[in-house]
């Protein structure tokens, strides 16, 4: 079964971070692909992604910066403010792409990525409902905002 784990535990295991970090643009954490659509970027890659995205309506560099990418060209954004809000940027929207806020912070994003990692490793379509319930435990309404389908 899928387990909703503490964000600090996930940060320690996957990022070797002794505490759940405040994610700054010059962080020293390593690149790691947590799950298929959750590739956490090192700071240089994050800077290059933020500066290289052609999404003028997204406020990249001013309001948001790219901290992770998907395997399909989409981006995970984090706000430049102290609240560390997370949003999704759909590359299919092209120049009209705007951040889709998810109502979660960086720690909750780690939980979401960890749930999807567990789900992908089990590869059992019968667990879709359980995965959706686990995502809802991270934040109420998140399963409706999650940008990808869990169905194979």
Contact map, one row per residue, 1 for C-alpha under 8 A:
11100000000000000000000000000000000000000000000000000000000000000000000000000000000000000000000000000000000000000000000000000010000000000000000000000000
11110000000000000000000000000000000000000000000000000000000000000000000000000000000000000000000000000000000000000010011000000000011001000000000000000000
11111000000000000000000000000000000000000000000000000000000000000000000000000000000000000000000000000000000000000010010000000000000001000000000000000000
01111100000000000000000000000000000000000000000000000000000000000000000000000000000000000000000000000000000000100010000000000000000001001100000000000000
00111110110000000000000000000000000000000000000000000000000000000000000000000000000000000000000000000000000000100100000000000000000000000000000000000000
00011111110000000000000000000000000000000000000000000000000000000000000000000000000000000000000000000000000000100000000000000000000000000000000000000000
00001111111000000001000000000000000000000000000000000000000000000000000000000000000000000000000000000000001101100000000000000000000000000000000000000000
00000111111100000111000000000000000000000000000000000000000000000000000000000000000000000000000000000000001000000000000000000000000000000000000000000000
00001111111110000000000000000000000000000000000000000000000000000000000000000000000000000000000000000000000000000000000000000000000000000000000000000000
00001111111111100000000000000000000000000000000000000000000000000000000000000000000000000000000000000000000001100100000000000000000000000000000000000000
00000011111111111111000000000000000000000000000000000000000000000000000000000000000000000000000000000000000001000000000000000000000000000000000000000000
00000001111111111111000000000000000000000000000000000000000000000000000000000000000000000000000000000000000000000000000000000000000000000000000000000000
00000000111111111000000000000000000000000000000000000000000000000000000000000000000000000000000000000000000000000000000000000000000000000000000000000000
00000000011111111000000000000001010000000000000000000000000000000000000000000000000000000000000000000000000000000000000000000000000000000000000000000000
00000000011111111000000000001101000000000000000000000000000000000000000000000000000000000000000000000000000000000000000000000000000000000000000000000000
00000000001111111100000000001000000000000000000000000000000000000000000000000000000000000000000000000000000000000000000000000000000000000000000000000000
00000000001111111111100000001000000000000000000000000000000000000000000000000000000000000000000000000000000000000000000000000000000000000000000000000000
00000001001100011111000000000000000000000000000000000000000000000000000000000000000000000000000000000000000000000000000000000000000000000000000000000000
00000001001100001111100000000000000000000000000000000000000000000000000000000000000000000000000000000000000000000000000000000000000000000000000000000000
00000011001100001111110000000000000000000000000000000000000000000000000000000000000000000000000000000000001000000000000000000000000000000000000000000000
00000000000000001011111000000000000000000000000000000000000000000000000000000000000000000000000000000000000000000000000000000000000000000000000000000000
00000000000000000001111100000000000000000000000000000000000000000000000000000000000100000000000000000000000000000000000000000000000000000000000000000000
00000000000000000000111110100000000000000000000000000000000000000000000000000000000100000000000000000000010000000000000000000000000000000000000000000000
00000000000000000000011111100000000000000000000000000000000000000000000000000000000000000000000000000000000000000000000000000000000000000000000000000000
00000000000000000000001111100000000000000010011000000000000000001000000000000000000000000000000000000000000000000000000000000000000000000000000000000000
00000000000000000000000111110000000000000011000000000000000000000000000000000000000000000000000000000000000000000000000000000000000000000000000000000000
00000000000000000000001111111000000000000110000000000000000000000000000000000000000000000000000000000000000000000000000000000000000000000000000000000000
00000000000000000000000001111100000000000110000000000000000000000000000000000000000000000000000000000000000000000000000000000000000000000000000000000000
00000000000000111000000000111110000000000110000000000000000000000000000000000000000000000000000000000000000000000000000000000000000000000000000000000000
00000000000000100000000000011111000000011100000000000000000000000000000000000000000000000000000000000000000000000000000000000000000000000000000000000000
00000000000000000000000000001111100000111100000000000000000000000000000000000000000000000000000000000000000000000000000000000000000000000000000000000000
00000000000001100000000000000111110000111000000000000000000000000000000000000000000000000000000000000000000000000000000000000000000000000000000000000000
00000000000000000000000000000011111101110000000000000000000000000000000000000000000000000000000000000000000000000000000000000000000000000000000000000000
00000000000001000000000000000001111101110000000000000000000000000000000000000000000000000000000000000000000000001100100000000000000000000000000000000000
00000000000000000000000000000000111111100000000000000000000000000000000000000000000000000000000000000000000000001101100100000000000000000000000000000000
00000000000000000000000000000000111111100000000000000000000000000000011000000000000000000000000000000000000000000000100000000000000000000000000000000000
00000000000000000000000000000000001111100000000000000000000000000000111100000000000000000000000000000000000000000000000000000000000000000000000000000000
00000000000000000000000000000000111111110000000000000000000000000001111000000000000000000000000000000000000000001000000000000000000000000000000000000000
00000000000000000000000000000011111111111000000000000000000000000001111000000000000000000000000000000000000000000000000000000000000000000000000000000000
00000000000000000000000000000111110001111100000000000000000000000011100000000000000000000000000000000000000000000000000000000000000000000000000000000000
00000000000000000000000000000111000000111111110000000000000000000011100000000000000000000000000000000000000000000000000000000000000000000000000000000000
00000000000000000000000000111110000000011111110000000000000000000010000000000000000000000000000000000000000000000000000000000000000000000000000000000000
00000000000000000000000011111000000000001111111000000000000000000010000000000000000000000000000000000000000000000000000000000000000000000000000000000000
00000000000000000000000001000000000000001111111100000000000000000000000000000000000000000000000000000000000000000000000000000000000000000000000000000000
00000000000000000000000000000000000000001111111110000000000000000000000000000000000000000000000000000000000000000000000000000000000000000000000000000000
00000000000000000000000010000000000000001111111111000000000000001111000000000000000000000000000000000000000000000000000000000000000000000000000000000000
00000000000000000000000010000000000000000011111111100000000000001100000000000000000000000000000000000000000000000000000000000000000000000000000000000000
00000000000000000000000000000000000000000001111111110000000000000000000000000000000000000000000000000000000000000000000000000000000000000000000000000000
00000000000000000000000000000000000000000000111111111000000000000100000000000000000000000000000000000000000000000000000000000000000000000000000000000000
00000000000000000000000000000000000000000000011111111000000110001100000000000000000000000000000000000000000000000000000000000000000000000000000000000000
00000000000000000000000000000000000000000000001111111000000110000000000000000000000000000000000000000000000000000000000000000000000000000000000000000000
00000000000000000000000000000000000000000000000111111100000000000000000000000000000000000000000000000000000000000000000000000000000000000000000000000000
00000000000000000000000000000000000000000000000011111110000000000000000000000000000000000000000000000000000000000000000000000000000000000000000000000000
00000000000000000000000000000000000000000000000000011111000000000000000000000000000000000000011000000000000000000000000000000000000000000000000000000000
00000000000000000000000000000000000000000000000000001111111100000000000000000000000000000000011111000000000000000000000000000000000000000000000000000000
00000000000000000000000000000000000000000000000000000111111100000000000000000000000000000000001110000000000000000000000000000000000000000000000000000000
00000000000000000000000000000000000000000000000000000011111000000000000000000000000000000000001111000000000000000000000000000000000000000000000000000000
00000000000000000000000000000000000000000000000000000011111100010000000000000000000000000000000011100000000000000000000000000000000000000000000000000000
00000000000000000000000000000000000000000000000000000011111111110000000000000000000000000000000000000000000000000000000000000000000000000000000000000000
00000000000000000000000000000000000000000000000001100011011111111100000000000000000000000000000000000000000000000000000000000000000000000000000000000000
00000000000000000000000000000000000000000000000001100000001111111000000000000001000000000000000000000000000000000000000000000000000000000000000000000000
00000000000000000000000000000000000000000000000000000000001111111000000000000001000000000000000000000000000000000000000000000000000000000000000000000000
00000000000000000000000000000000000000000000000000000000001111111000000000000011100000000000000000000000000000000000000000000000000000000000000000000000
00000000000000000000000000000000000000000000000000000000011111111100000000001111000000000000000000000000000000000000000000000000000000000000000000000000
00000000000000000000000010000000000000000000011001000000000111111110000000001111000000000000000000000000000000000000000000000000000000000000000000000000
00000000000000000000000000000000000000000000011011000000000100011111100000111100000000000000000000000000000000000000000000000000000000000000000000000000
00000000000000000000000000000000000000011110010000000000000000001111100000111100000000000000000000000000000000000000000000000000000000000000000000000000
00000000000000000000000000000000000001111000010000000000000000000111110000111000000000000000000000000000000000000000000000000000000000000000000000000000
00000000000000000000000000000000000011111000000000000000000000000111111011110000000000000000000000000000000000000000000000000000000000000000000000000000
00000000000000000000000000000000000111100000000000000000000000000001111111110000000000000000000000000000000000000000000000000000000000000000000000000000
00000000000000000000000000000000000111100000000000000000000000000000111111000000000000000000000000000000000000000000000000000000000000000000000000000000
00000000000000000000000000000000000010000000000000000000000000000000011111000000000000000000000000000000000000000000000000000000000000000000000000000000
00000000000000000000000000000000000000000000000000000000000000000000111111100000000000000110000000000000000000000000000000000000000000000000000000000000
00000000000000000000000000000000000000000000000000000000000000000000111111110000000000011111000000000000000000000000000000000000000000000000000000000000
00000000000000000000000000000000000000000000000000000000000000000111110011111000000000011110000000000000000000000000000000000000000000000000000000000000
00000000000000000000000000000000000000000000000000000000000000000111110001111100000001111000000000000000000000000000000000000000000000000000000000000000
00000000000000000000000000000000000000000000000000000000000000011111000000111110000001111000000000100000000000000000000000000000000000000000000000000000
00000000000000000000000000000000000000000000000000000000000000011110000000011111000111100000000000000000010000000000000000000000000000000000000000000000
00000000000000000000000000000000000000000000000000000000000000111000000000001111111111100000000000000000000000000000000000000000000000000000000000000000
00000000000000000000000000000000000000000000000000000000000011111000000000000111110100000000000000000000000000000000000000000000000000000000000000000000
00000000000000000000000000000000000000000000000000000000000000100000000000000011111100000000000000000000000000000000000000000000000000000000000000000000
00000000000000000000000000000000000000000000000000000000000000000000000000000011111100000000000000000000000000000000000000000000000000000000000000000000
00000000000000000000000000000000000000000000000000000000000000000000000000000010111110000000000000000000100000000000000000000000000000000000000000000000
00000000000000000000011000000000000000000000000000000000000000000000000000000111111111000000000000000000110000000000000000000000000000000000000000000000
00000000000000000000000000000000000000000000000000000000000000000000000000000110001111100000000000001111110000000000000000000000000000000000000000000000
00000000000000000000000000000000000000000000000000000000000000000000000000011110000111110000000000001111110010000000000000000000000000000000000000000000
00000000000000000000000000000000000000000000000000000000000000000000000000011110000011111000000000111110000000000000000000000000000000000000000000000000
00000000000000000000000000000000000000000000000000000000000000000000000001111000000001111100000000111100000000000000000000000000000000000000000000100000
00000000000000000000000000000000000000000000000000000000000000000000000001111000000000111110000011110000000000000000000000000000000000000000000000000000
00000000000000000000000000000000000000000000000000000000000000000000000011100000000000011111110011100000000000000000000000000000000000000000000000000000
00000000000000000000000000000000000000000000000000000000000000000000000011100000000000001111110010000000000000000000000000000000000000000000000000000000
00000000000000000000000000000000000000000000000000000000000000000000000001000000000000000111110010000000000000000000000000000000000000000000000000000000
00000000000000000000000000000000000000000000000000000000000000000000000000000000000000000111111110000000000000000000000000000000000000000000000000000000
00000000000000000000000000000000000000000000000000000110000000000000000000000000000000000111111110000000000000000000000000000000000000000000000000000000
00000000000000000000000000000000000000000000000000000111100000000000000000000000000000000000111110000000000000000000000000000000000000000000000000000000
00000000000000000000000000000000000000000000000000000011100000000000000000000000000000000000111111000000000000000000000000000000000000000000000000000000
00000000000000000000000000000000000000000000000000000011110000000000000000000000000000001111111111100000000000000000000000000000000000000000000000000000
00000000000000000000000000000000000000000000000000000010110000000000000000000000000000001100000111110000000000000000000000000000000000000000000000000000
00000000000000000000000000000000000000000000000000000000010000000000000000001000000000111100000011111000000000000000000000000000000000000000000000000000
00000000000000000000000000000000000000000000000000000000000000000000000000000000000000111000000001111100000000000000000000000000000000000000000000000000
00000000000000000000000000000000000000000000000000000000000000000000000000000000000011110000000000111111000000000000000000000000000000000000000000000000
00000000000000000000000000000000000000000000000000000000000000000000000000000000000011110000000000011111000000000000000000000000000000000000010011000000
00000000000000000000000000000000000000000000000000000000000000000000000000000000000011100000000000001111100000000000000000000000000000000010010000000000
00000000000000000000000000000000000000000000000000000000000000000000000000000000000011000000000000001111111110000000000000000000000000000010000000000000
00000000000000000000000000000000000000000000000000000000000000000000000000000000001111000000000000000011111110000000000000000000000000000000000000000000
00000000000000000000001000000000000000000000000000000000000000000000000000000100000111000000000000000001111111000000000000000000000000000000000000000000
00000011000000000001000000000000000000000000000000000000000000000000000000000000000000000000000000000001111111100000000000000000000000000000000000000000
00000010000000000000000000000000000000000000000000000000000000000000000000000000000000000000000000000001111111110000000000000000000000000110000000000000
00000000000000000000000000000000000000000000000000000000000000000000000000000000000001000000000000000001111111111000000000000000000000000000000000000000
00000010011000000000000000000000000000000000000000000000000000000000000000000000000000000000000000000000011111111100000000000000000000000000000000000000
00011110010000000000000000000000000000000000000000000000000000000000000000000000000000000000000000000000001111111110000000000000000000000100000000000000
00000000000000000000000000000000000000000000000000000000000000000000000000000000000000000000000000000000000111111111000000000000000000100100000000000000
00000000000000000000000000000000011001000000000000000000000000000000000000000000000000000000000000000000000011111111100000000000000000000000000000000000
00001000010000000000000000000000011000000000000000000000000000000000000000000000000000000000000000000000000001111111110000000000000000000000000000000000
01110000000000000000000000000000000000000000000000000000000000000000000000000000000000000000000000000000000000111111111000000000001001100000000000000000
00000000000000000000000000000000001000000000000000000000000000000000000000000000000000000000000000000000000000011111111100000000001000000000000000000000
00000000000000000000000000000000011100000000000000000000000000000000000000000000000000000000000000000000000000001111111110000000000000000000000000000000
01100000000000000000000000000000000000000000000000000000000000000000000000000000000000000000000000000000000000000111111111000000000000000000000000000000
01000000000000000000000000000000000000000000000000000000000000000000000000000000000000000000000000000000000000000011111111110010001000000000000000000000
00000000000000000000000000000000001000000000000000000000000000000000000000000000000000000000000000000000000000000001111111100000000000000000000000000000
00000000000000000000000000000000000000000000000000000000000000000000000000000000000000000000000000000000000000000000111111100000000000000000000000000000
00000000000000000000000000000000000000000000000000000000000000000000000000000000000000000000000000000000000000000000011111110000000000000000000000000000
00000000000000000000000000000000000000000000000000000000000000000000000000000000000000000000000000000000000000000000001111111000000000000000000000000000
00000000000000000000000000000000000000000000000000000000000000000000000000000000000000000000000000000000000000000000001001111111000000000000000000000000
00000000000000000000000000000000000000000000000000000000000000000000000000000000000000000000000000000000000000000000000000111111000000000000000000000011
00000000000000000000000000000000000000000000000000000000000000000000000000000000000000000000000000000000000000000000000000011111100000000000000000000000
10000000000000000000000000000000000000000000000000000000000000000000000000000000000000000000000000000000000000000000001000011111111000000000000000000000
00000000000000000000000000000000000000000000000000000000000000000000000000000000000000000000000000000000000000000000000000011111111100000000000000000110
00000000000000000000000000000000000000000000000000000000000000000000000000000000000000000000000000000000000000000000000000000111111110000000000000000000
01000000000000000000000000000000000000000000000000000000000000000000000000000000000000000000000000000000000000000000000000000011111111000000000000000000
01000000000000000000000000000000000000000000000000000000000000000000000000000000000000000000000000000000000000000011001000000011111111100000000000000000
00000000000000000000000000000000000000000000000000000000000000000000000000000000000000000000000000000000000000000000000000000001111111110000001000000000
00000000000000000000000000000000000000000000000000000000000000000000000000000000000000000000000000000000000000000000000000000000111111111000001000000000
01110000000000000000000000000000000000000000000000000000000000000000000000000000000000000000000000000000000000000010000000000000011111111100000000000000
00000000000000000000000000000000000000000000000000000000000000000000000000000000000000000000000000000000000000010010000000000000001111111110011000000000
00000000000000000000000000000000000000000000000000000000000000000000000000000000000000000000000000000000000000000000000000000000000111111111111000000000
00010000000000000000000000000000000000000000000000000000000000000000000000000000000000000000000000000000000000000000000000000000000011111111000000000000
00010000000000000000000000000000000000000000000000000000000000000000000000000000000000000000000000000000000100110000000000000000000001111111010000000000
00000000000000000000000000000000000000000000000000000000000000000000000000000000000000000000000000000011000100000000000000000000000000111111110000000000
00000000000000000000000000000000000000000000000000000000000000000000000000000000000000000000000000000000000000000000000000000000000000011111111000000000
00000000000000000000000000000000000000000000000000000000000000000000000000000000000000000000000000000000000000000000000000000000000000010011111110000000
00000000000000000000000000000000000000000000000000000000000000000000000000000000000000000000000000000110000000000000000000000000000000110111111111000000
00000000000000000000000000000000000000000000000000000000000000000000000000000000000000000000000000000000000000000000000000000000000110110001111111000000
00000000000000000000000000000000000000000000000000000000000000000000000000000000000000000000000000000000000000000000000000000000000000000000111111000000
00000000000000000000000000000000000000000000000000000000000000000000000000000000000000000000000000000100000000000000000000000000000000000000111111100000
00000000000000000000000000000000000000000000000000000000000000000000000000000000000000000000000000000100000000000000000000000000000000000000011111111000
00000000000000000000000000000000000000000000000000000000000000000000000000000000000000010000000000000000000000000000000000000000000000000000000011111000
00000000000000000000000000000000000000000000000000000000000000000000000000000000000000000000000000000000000000000000000000000000000000000000000001111100
00000000000000000000000000000000000000000000000000000000000000000000000000000000000000000000000000000000000000000000000000000000000000000000000001111111
00000000000000000000000000000000000000000000000000000000000000000000000000000000000000000000000000000000000000000000000000000001000000000000000000011111
00000000000000000000000000000000000000000000000000000000000000000000000000000000000000000000000000000000000000000000000000001001000000000000000000001111
00000000000000000000000000000000000000000000000000000000000000000000000000000000000000000000000000000000000000000000000000001000000000000000000000001111
